[in-house]
Amino acid sequence: MTKTFFNFSYKKYRFYFGIYLPYNHCHIVDPISNTITACLIPAPFTMSLHHHACIIHHKQLTLYFISKDKNIPAVSNSNTFKDFHATRLYNRWAKKKIRNNFSNRLGISFTTTYRAFNSNVVAKKGLDYIYGKVYRDFSRTPSSSPKVRKRQEKRFEASIRHTFRNANLCADTPMEDKLRAAQHHVLLFQENQIITKPIKHFRYKKKFVAPLQGYYTFPLPLFKAKCTPVVVPSDLPQNISSVASPTIVDPTPPVIVDIFENIPAHYVPLIPEERFYDGGVHNQPSRSQIRKHKLKPLKVGSEAWLAHMEEIHNIHLKNLQHELDLKAAISQCDTTDEKGTY
């Protein structure tokens, strides 16, 4: 934002000097005769892309324009725009495309790439995200101008304070908690940070089932299983020192052990992605405490693990009951969801 004027005071007088930028907004002066005239009030400041307006018609200014053009390019073989978008995202992931990003307002730079979540996670843990966007290689790139550099530092520090304040973190909070809040709010403030944000508008159709390419009209990043060579002892030659031992692939498929076989079915959708430790849901140790005391996570299926999952299940039931009570109250009062929540 750039001001179009400067002002100074002399004794009890105040002078304003600036560039006259009329808004030229046409409005009706007399509704009876439909007399239309242009607004001649100067704009007090000019924003990016030459956006400017007077103080009266500033609310009518179009600040952002989001294109809703979903035309498929002629070179693409996709039938729908979603297929075209998914294919383009698949190609960027397969080619490991790296994009360099720079913020002149904050004086920072970082890179973004795409990663694909393993299909085994979908079958075992029920996560249905296909891709994730990875933010990394954070660095400070301040301006050469001292004034601009000072403003960049103030904006960057303000964004950090705003993020931590929304997460209810104090100044003496451990760094592990700050990194966890930065992961949730997608905030880069250290050089060794790596943040993965799931792309939520591309998901698998079913959870706890291995995805198949035949059910989708766009390519999927399916990972192929690796074959481990197994040497059969009976087929080894007598002279091992002179002849290289052959490697024969075992045709029998590996034995798949289902770790959730003896776990109640209503616990499986609620199993968190990260491992948890002894102490309850609201008393989990931080990363520094885990490294310091060499804590080990709870074993899947143990009594402590089942007790922890029972606590998670009870919290889930309370949240569902709260939502049902809220919907019932909204239907009785004949109001909207926003007013009912408020």
C-alpha positions as CSV (number, residue, x, y, z in Angstrom):
1,M,0.0,0.0,0.0
2,T,1.4,3.4,-1.0
3,K,0.1,6.7,0.2
4,T,-0.7,9.3,-2.5
5,F,-0.1,12.3,-0.3
6,F,2.2,13.6,2.4
7,N,1.4,16.1,5.2
8,F,3.2,18.4,7.5
9,S,2.3,21.0,10.1
10,Y,3.4,24.6,10.4
11,K,2.4,26.4,13.6
12,K,-1.4,25.7,13.9
13,Y,-1.8,24.9,10.2
14,R,-1.7,21.5,8.6
15,F,-0.9,21.1,4.9
16,Y,-1.6,18.1,2.7
17,F,0.2,17.6,-0.7
18,G,-0.4,14.7,-2.9
19,I,-1.2,13.2,-6.3
20,Y,-4.8,13.5,-7.4
21,L,-6.1,10.0,-8.5
22,P,-9.8,10.2,-9.2
23,Y,-11.7,6.9,-8.6
24,N,-14.1,7.6,-11.6
25,H,-16.8,5.5,-10.0
26,C,-20.1,6.2,-11.7
27,H,-23.1,6.7,-9.3
28,I,-26.6,8.1,-9.6
29,V,-27.0,11.6,-8.2
30,D,-30.7,12.2,-8.9
31,P,-32.8,9.0,-9.0
32,I,-35.7,10.7,-10.6
33,S,-33.9,12.0,-13.7
34,N,-31.3,9.1,-13.5
35,T,-28.4,11.6,-13.6
36,I,-25.1,9.7,-13.5
37,T,-21.9,11.4,-12.6
38,A,-18.3,10.2,-11.8
39,C,-16.9,10.4,-8.3
40,L,-14.3,13.1,-8.1
41,I,-13.0,12.3,-4.5
42,P,-9.3,11.5,-4.6
43,A,-8.0,8.1,-3.5
44,P,-6.0,8.4,-0.2
45,F,-3.7,5.4,-1.1
46,T,-3.0,3.0,-3.9
47,M,-2.7,-0.8,-3.4
48,S,-1.0,-3.4,-5.5
49,L,-2.0,-3.8,-9.1
50,H,-3.1,-0.1,-9.1
51,H,-6.2,-0.8,-6.9
52,H,-7.5,2.5,-5.6
53,A,-10.8,3.9,-4.4
54,C,-12.1,6.8,-2.4
55,I,-13.2,6.4,1.2
56,I,-16.9,6.3,0.2
57,H,-16.7,3.6,-2.5
58,H,-13.9,1.6,-1.1
59,K,-16.2,-1.3,-0.1
60,Q,-17.2,-1.7,-3.8
61,L,-13.6,-2.2,-4.8
62,T,-12.8,-5.7,-6.2
63,L,-9.6,-6.6,-4.3
64,Y,-9.3,-10.2,-5.5
65,F,-10.5,-12.0,-8.6
66,I,-10.7,-15.7,-8.5
67,S,-11.0,-17.3,-11.9
68,K,-13.6,-20.0,-12.2
69,D,-12.6,-21.0,-15.7
70,K,-12.5,-24.8,-15.8
71,N,-11.9,-25.2,-19.5
72,I,-9.7,-28.3,-20.3
73,P,-6.8,-27.5,-22.6
74,A,-7.0,-29.0,-26.1
75,V,-3.8,-31.0,-25.6
76,S,-5.2,-32.9,-22.7
77,N,-7.0,-36.2,-23.0
78,S,-8.9,-35.8,-19.7
79,N,-12.7,-35.9,-19.8
80,T,-13.3,-33.7,-16.8
81,F,-11.5,-30.9,-15.2
82,K,-10.9,-32.9,-12.1
83,D,-9.1,-35.6,-14.1
84,F,-7.0,-32.9,-15.8
85,H,-6.1,-31.4,-12.4
86,A,-5.3,-34.8,-10.9
87,T,-3.2,-35.9,-13.9
88,R,-1.2,-32.6,-13.7
89,L,-0.6,-33.1,-10.0
90,Y,0.5,-36.7,-10.7
91,N,3.0,-35.6,-13.3
92,R,4.4,-33.0,-10.9
93,W,4.9,-35.6,-8.2
94,A,6.4,-38.2,-10.6
95,K,8.9,-35.6,-12.1
96,K,9.7,-34.3,-8.6
97,K,9.1,-30.8,-9.6
98,I,10.4,-28.2,-7.2
99,R,9.0,-24.7,-7.0
100,N,10.8,-21.8,-5.5
101,N,8.6,-19.3,-3.6
102,F,9.6,-15.8,-2.4
103,S,7.6,-13.4,-0.3
104,N,8.7,-9.8,-0.7
105,R,6.4,-8.7,2.1
106,L,8.0,-11.0,4.7
107,G,11.5,-11.3,3.2
108,I,11.5,-15.1,3.2
109,S,11.9,-17.8,0.6
110,F,11.1,-21.5,0.6
111,T,10.5,-24.4,-1.8
112,T,7.4,-26.6,-2.3
113,T,7.2,-30.1,-3.7
114,Y,4.5,-32.8,-3.8
115,R,4.6,-36.2,-2.0
116,A,2.3,-39.2,-2.3
117,F,1.1,-41.0,0.7
118,N,1.7,-44.8,0.7
119,S,-1.4,-46.8,-0.1
120,N,-0.6,-49.1,2.9
121,V,-1.4,-46.2,5.2
122,V,-4.9,-46.1,3.6
123,A,-5.5,-49.8,4.1
124,K,-4.2,-50.0,7.7
125,K,-4.8,-46.6,9.3
126,G,-7.7,-45.3,7.2
127,L,-6.1,-42.1,5.9
128,D,-7.7,-41.3,2.6
129,Y,-5.4,-38.4,1.4
130,I,-3.6,-39.1,-1.9
131,Y,-1.1,-36.2,-2.0
132,G,0.5,-33.8,0.3
133,K,2.4,-30.5,-0.3
134,V,5.8,-30.3,1.3
135,Y,7.2,-27.0,2.5
136,R,11.0,-26.9,3.2
137,D,14.3,-25.1,2.6
138,F,13.2,-22.0,4.5
139,S,15.6,-19.0,4.4
140,R,15.5,-15.3,5.2
141,T,16.0,-13.1,2.1
142,P,15.8,-9.5,3.4
143,S,15.8,-6.5,1.2
144,S,18.9,-4.4,0.6
145,S,17.1,-1.3,1.7
146,P,17.3,-0.8,5.5
147,K,13.7,0.6,5.7
148,V,12.2,-2.2,3.7
149,R,14.2,-4.8,5.7
150,K,12.9,-3.4,9.0
151,R,9.3,-3.6,7.8
152,Q,9.9,-7.1,6.6
153,E,11.2,-8.2,10.0
154,K,8.3,-6.6,11.8
155,R,5.7,-8.4,9.6
156,F,7.5,-11.7,9.9
157,E,7.7,-11.5,13.7
158,A,4.0,-10.4,13.8
159,S,3.0,-13.5,11.9
160,I,4.9,-15.8,14.3
161,R,3.3,-14.1,17.3
162,H,-0.1,-14.3,15.7
163,T,0.3,-18.1,15.1
164,F,1.5,-18.9,18.6
165,R,-1.1,-16.7,20.2
166,N,-3.9,-18.6,18.3
167,A,-2.3,-21.9,19.6
168,N,-2.3,-20.6,23.2
169,L,1.4,-20.8,23.5
170,C,3.5,-18.7,25.9
171,A,7.0,-17.2,25.3
172,D,8.6,-20.0,27.4
173,T,6.9,-22.8,25.6
174,P,9.2,-25.7,24.6
175,M,10.4,-25.7,21.0
176,E,8.6,-29.0,20.3
177,D,5.2,-27.5,21.0
178,K,6.0,-24.5,18.8
179,L,7.0,-26.7,16.0
180,R,3.8,-28.7,16.4
181,A,1.8,-25.5,16.3
182,A,3.7,-24.4,13.2
183,Q,3.0,-27.7,11.6
184,H,-0.7,-27.3,12.2
185,H,-0.8,-23.7,10.9
186,V,1.8,-24.2,8.1
187,L,4.3,-21.7,9.4
188,L,8.0,-21.8,8.4
189,F,10.3,-20.0,10.8
190,Q,13.4,-22.3,11.0
191,E,15.8,-23.5,8.3
192,N,15.5,-27.2,9.2
193,Q,11.7,-27.3,9.1
194,I,9.7,-29.7,6.9
195,I,6.0,-29.3,6.8
196,T,3.6,-31.6,5.0
197,K,0.1,-30.3,4.3
198,P,-2.4,-32.8,3.0
199,I,-4.2,-31.9,-0.2
200,K,-7.8,-32.3,0.9
201,H,-9.7,-32.1,-2.4
202,F,-8.1,-35.3,-3.7
203,R,-8.9,-38.4,-1.6
204,Y,-9.4,-42.1,-2.0
205,K,-13.0,-43.4,-2.3
206,K,-12.7,-46.0,0.5
207,K,-10.8,-46.3,3.8
208,F,-9.2,-49.4,5.1
209,V,-9.1,-50.9,1.6
210,A,-6.1,-51.0,-0.7
211,P,-6.9,-48.6,-3.6
212,L,-7.2,-50.0,-7.2
213,Q,-6.5,-48.1,-10.4
214,G,-9.5,-49.4,-12.1
215,Y,-11.9,-47.5,-9.9
216,Y,-10.4,-44.1,-10.8
217,T,-10.3,-42.1,-14.1
218,F,-7.0,-40.5,-13.3
219,P,-3.5,-42.0,-12.5
220,L,-2.8,-42.9,-8.9
221,P,0.7,-42.9,-7.3
222,L,0.5,-46.6,-6.4
223,F,3.7,-48.1,-4.9
224,K,4.9,-51.5,-6.2
225,A,5.9,-54.1,-3.7
226,K,9.6,-54.9,-3.6
227,C,10.7,-58.6,-4.1
228,T,13.5,-59.7,-1.8
229,P,15.9,-62.3,-3.3
230,V,16.0,-65.5,-1.3
231,V,18.9,-68.0,-1.7
232,V,17.9,-71.7,-1.6
233,P,20.6,-73.7,0.3
234,S,20.0,-76.9,-1.7
235,D,20.8,-75.2,-5.0
236,L,24.1,-73.8,-3.8
237,P,27.2,-75.0,-5.8
238,Q,29.9,-77.1,-4.0
239,N,32.7,-74.6,-4.7
240,I,31.3,-71.4,-3.1
241,S,34.6,-69.5,-3.4
242,S,34.9,-69.8,-7.2
243,V,31.3,-69.6,-8.3
244,A,28.9,-66.7,-7.4
245,S,25.9,-67.8,-5.5
246,P,22.7,-67.5,-7.5
247,T,19.7,-65.5,-6.2
248,I,16.3,-67.1,-6.7
249,V,13.1,-65.1,-5.9
250,D,10.8,-67.0,-3.6
251,P,7.5,-67.5,-5.4
252,T,5.5,-67.8,-2.2
253,P,3.9,-64.6,-1.1
254,P,5.0,-63.1,2.3
255,V,2.9,-63.7,5.3
256,I,0.9,-60.6,6.2
257,V,0.3,-60.1,9.9
258,D,-2.7,-58.0,10.8
259,I,-1.8,-56.1,13.9
260,F,-5.4,-55.0,14.3
261,E,-6.9,-58.5,14.2
262,N,-7.6,-58.7,18.0
263,I,-8.6,-55.1,18.4
264,P,-12.3,-54.1,18.6
265,A,-13.6,-52.8,15.3
266,H,-14.9,-49.5,16.7
267,Y,-11.4,-48.6,17.8
268,V,-9.8,-49.0,14.3
269,P,-11.2,-45.8,12.7
270,L,-10.1,-43.7,15.7
271,I,-6.4,-44.9,15.9
272,P,-4.2,-41.8,15.5
273,E,-1.4,-41.6,13.0
274,E,1.3,-40.8,15.6
275,R,2.3,-43.3,18.3
276,F,1.2,-42.6,21.8
277,Y,2.8,-43.2,25.2
278,D,1.7,-44.0,28.7
279,G,0.0,-41.2,30.6
280,G,-3.4,-40.6,29.0
281,V,-4.7,-38.6,26.1
282,H,-4.1,-35.2,27.7
283,N,-0.7,-36.0,29.3
284,Q,1.5,-37.2,26.4
285,P,5.2,-36.5,26.6
286,S,7.0,-34.1,24.3
287,R,9.8,-35.1,21.9
288,S,12.5,-33.9,24.2
289,Q,11.1,-35.9,27.1
290,I,10.9,-39.0,24.9
291,R,14.6,-38.7,23.9
292,K,15.7,-37.8,27.4
293,H,14.0,-40.6,29.3
294,K,14.1,-43.0,26.3
295,L,10.4,-43.7,26.5
296,K,8.9,-46.4,24.4
297,P,5.4,-46.2,22.8
298,L,2.6,-48.5,23.9
299,K,2.5,-51.8,22.2
300,V,-0.5,-52.3,20.0
301,G,-3.1,-54.5,21.6
302,S,-1.7,-54.3,25.2
303,E,-3.9,-53.4,28.2
304,A,-2.4,-49.8,28.4
305,W,-2.9,-49.4,24.7
306,L,-6.6,-50.5,24.8
307,A,-7.2,-48.2,27.8
308,H,-5.8,-45.3,25.9
309,M,-8.1,-46.2,22.9
310,E,-11.0,-46.5,25.2
311,E,-10.4,-42.9,26.4
312,I,-10.2,-41.7,22.8
313,H,-13.4,-43.5,22.0
314,N,-15.2,-41.9,25.0
315,I,-14.1,-38.5,23.9
316,H,-15.4,-39.3,20.4
317,L,-18.8,-40.3,21.8
318,K,-19.1,-37.1,23.8
319,N,-18.4,-35.0,20.7
320,L,-21.0,-36.9,18.7
321,Q,-23.5,-36.4,21.5
322,H,-22.8,-32.7,21.6
323,E,-23.3,-32.4,17.9
324,L,-26.6,-34.3,18.1
325,D,-27.8,-32.0,21.0
326,L,-26.8,-29.0,19.0
327,K,-28.7,-30.0,15.9
328,A,-31.7,-30.8,18.0
329,A,-31.6,-27.4,19.7
330,I,-31.2,-25.7,16.3
331,S,-34.2,-27.6,14.8
332,Q,-36.4,-26.6,17.8
333,C,-35.4,-23.0,17.8
334,D,-35.7,-22.8,14.0
335,T,-32.4,-21.1,13.5
336,T,-29.2,-21.6,11.5
337,D,-26.0,-23.5,12.4
338,E,-24.0,-20.3,12.9
339,K,-26.5,-18.8,15.3
340,G,-26.9,-22.1,17.1
341,T,-23.2,-22.4,17.6
342,Y,-22.9,-18.9,18.8
